[in-house]
Amino acid sequence: MHLKIPPFFVTLITVLLMYVLAYVLPFGNFVFTGQKYLMYLLLGLGSVIGFVSLVQFYAKKTTINPKKLNGASTLVISGLYKYSRNPMYLGILLFLLAWSLYLSNAFNILLVAGFVSYMNKFQITPEETALEKLFGKEYKFYKKSVRRWF
C-alpha cells in the first residue's frame, strides 16, 4: 500500500486549513447555547475513543502504523472495534468537530467532510484491501458485520 500523506499529516493539514478558513472568511461565524459544552464533550469522546483504540492495538501486539499493515499480526475485532472498524479515525473526526466548534465557523464543516472523504478514499479503502489480503475471509466477514465509522 502506497499512502501519499500519513493520517497524522492529513489531520494536521485539516486543522490548519480550518484555522485559516475561520479567520479569513468574514462570515459564517456562529454561537449557540451549550456550544462550549458540546465542544468539550466531542473532545473528550474523541480522546477516549482514540486512546482506547490505540491501547487495544498495543494489547494485541499488532502494528498501528498504516504504512506497515503487512506487519499486522492480529485482526482486532473486539472492544471498540465491535462497533467501528476505524475508531482511531473516528476519534480524529470527533476532535475535528470539536475544533470546528471552538473556531465557531460554519464553513469548517465542509473541511471536516473533506477529511472524511479523503480518509475513506485514500486511507481506509487501501487499508481494507490490504487487510483483506492479509486476513482473508475473517476480515471480509468483519467488514460486513461492522460499520466503517460508527
KADA-V336869 format. One line per field, one symbol per residue. phi: phi as a letter, one per 30 degrees, with the letter a starting at -180 (. if undefined). psi: psi as a letter, one per 20 degrees, with the letter a starting at -180 (. if undefined). Layout:
# KADA-V336869
phi->???
psi->???
This chain:
# KADA-V336869
phi->.cddbdeeddddddedddddedccddbjdbbbdiedddddddddddddddddddedddddhbdcdddbddddcbddbcidddcbdbddddededdddddddddhbdddddddddeddddddccdedddddddddchdedddeddcbddca
psi->pnpgpqhghggggggghgggghihpjriqqpqpjgghhghgggggggggggghgghghhilrqioiilhijphqoojrchiihpilhghgggghghhggghghlohihhhhghhgggggggiggghghgghghgichghggghhipqgg.
